[in-house]
Amino acid sequence: MRIAICYFSGTGNTRRVTGEFAKALEALGHTVSELSLDGVGDDLPDGIGKEVKSCDLLGVAYPIHAFNAPANILRFARCLPAGEGRPAFILKTSGEPLRLNDASSLKLIKLLRRRGYEVRSEYRYCMPYNILFRHSDGMTWRMLKTAESLIPLDAAELSQGVPRLPRPVPFGSLAAFLLRCEHWGGRLNGRLYSVTGECVHCGKCVRECPTGNIRMEKDGKIKFGGKCLVCMRCAQSCPKDAVKIGLFVNWKVNGAYSFQRLPSKEPEQRYNKLLTQAYERYFREAERRIDQTKESIT
Ligand SMILES: Cc1cc2nc3c(=O)[nH]c(=O)nc-3n(C[C@H](O)[C@H](O)[C@H](O)COP(=O)(O)O)c2cc1C
């Protein structure tokens, strides 16, 4: 089967998950193209359009933003070529495993259906938060290893055509609709971004912004426009940690995650009760599924 996975990733988590998923599908004999949606606006570039038209199965991958798909993912879905009943699947990453995250794809599924694609399965993986708070190295490592163990199982299910859609979330559609204000709120907040005196004018943020929203003026000043997706790439990848993210300044997660298992024994990370339960449930269910698969093989 020819599979095209179109993905957006602000800080690399979704790209990593997409890459692992593609590897697992290739190991099952499929041909997979991973297509980044960086820089894609209201028109689909010819290269991506061609790949999508010629694939047998379309994948769309995104990081969950405010219990929704980011604005560029919805824009992308609106300008897809007619799917004519083609099957599709969704990959998503989230910073925590709360069930409301399942509602993030409802709008996307609707748009895909309108363009003639039938979403039969979706898979969500917990990856470290790139906003709000920083996960510990131990937790980050655990999340990555869990995703890497689940992905081959999910890819095998997808390859066999086993459908998998989450149970409906009560009031999920309404909550996601209301929280989609993040799309325009993010654009407004983007105009409030600035850099501190630590900035060395290396231009990394300008080059890497997925919407071309950052420019360097002749005098070296960094200016932010109104097309921000709140993806956090500029803030996380700045070598001097000089980007201030407007009103979200207290939620900034400094620097990229190393995803290395570090030798030191760090104290266990503490969360509030709801999150602790949600993470434990996520890891427990993942372990159960992995064990069941192992048992069925032996
Ligand atoms: C603006 C914004 C909003 C977010 N909202 C949520 C959310 O509603 N639920 C959640 O679990 N994670 C949320 N996250 C965390 C990301 O989904 C998570 O860190 C993701 O793995 C980032 O993927 P990326 O590195 O591919 O961008 C949010 C992150 C950002 C930047």
PDBQT file of the ligand as one rigid body, heavy atoms in Angstrom, charges set to zero:
ROOT
HETATM    1  C1  LIG A 301      -0.326  26.113  22.380  1.00  0.00    +0.000 C 
HETATM    2  C2  LIG A 301      -0.253  24.699  22.881  1.00  0.00    +0.000 A 
HETATM    3  C3  LIG A 301      -1.379  24.102  23.385  1.00  0.00    +0.000 A 
HETATM    4  C4  LIG A 301      -1.316  22.782  23.855  1.00  0.00    +0.000 A 
HETATM    5  N1  LIG A 301      -2.457  22.195  24.284  1.00  0.00    +0.000 NA
HETATM    6  C5  LIG A 301      -2.430  20.911  24.710  1.00  0.00    +0.000 A 
HETATM    7  C6  LIG A 301      -3.629  20.265  25.105  1.00  0.00    +0.000 A 
HETATM    8  O1  LIG A 301      -4.741  20.809  25.023  1.00  0.00    +0.000 OA
HETATM    9  N2  LIG A 301      -3.546  19.009  25.580  1.00  0.00    +0.000 N 
HETATM   10  C7  LIG A 301      -2.348  18.354  25.675  1.00  0.00    +0.000 A 
HETATM   11  O2  LIG A 301      -2.325  17.217  26.139  1.00  0.00    +0.000 OA
HETATM   12  N3  LIG A 301      -1.190  18.927  25.254  1.00  0.00    +0.000 NA
HETATM   13  C8  LIG A 301      -1.204  20.186  24.764  1.00  0.00    +0.000 A 
HETATM   14  N4  LIG A 301      -0.053  20.779  24.326  1.00  0.00    +0.000 N 
HETATM   15  C9  LIG A 301       1.200  20.003  24.353  1.00  0.00    +0.000 C 
HETATM   16  C10 LIG A 301       1.559  19.414  22.994  1.00  0.00    +0.000 C 
HETATM   17  O3  LIG A 301       0.437  18.809  22.402  1.00  0.00    +0.000 OA
HETATM   18  C11 LIG A 301       2.653  18.353  23.117  1.00  0.00    +0.000 C 
HETATM   19  O4  LIG A 301       3.741  18.837  23.818  1.00  0.00    +0.000 OA
HETATM   20  C12 LIG A 301       3.054  17.865  21.746  1.00  0.00    +0.000 C 
HETATM   21  O5  LIG A 301       3.701  16.624  21.860  1.00  0.00    +0.000 OA
HETATM   22  C13 LIG A 301       3.962  18.827  21.005  1.00  0.00    +0.000 C 
HETATM   23  O6  LIG A 301       4.270  18.279  19.755  1.00  0.00    +0.000 OA
HETATM   24  P1  LIG A 301       5.312  18.894  18.731  1.00  0.00    +0.000 P 
HETATM   25  O7  LIG A 301       6.675  18.800  19.392  1.00  0.00    +0.000 OA
HETATM   26  O8  LIG A 301       5.216  18.023  17.539  1.00  0.00    +0.000 OA
HETATM   27  O9  LIG A 301       4.900  20.291  18.474  1.00  0.00    +0.000 OA
HETATM   28  C14 LIG A 301      -0.093  22.067  23.841  1.00  0.00    +0.000 A 
HETATM   29  C15 LIG A 301       1.042  22.693  23.330  1.00  0.00    +0.000 A 
HETATM   30  C16 LIG A 301       0.968  23.998  22.838  1.00  0.00    +0.000 A 
HETATM   31  C17 LIG A 301       2.215  24.633  22.296  1.00  0.00    +0.000 C 
ENDROOT
TORSDOF 0
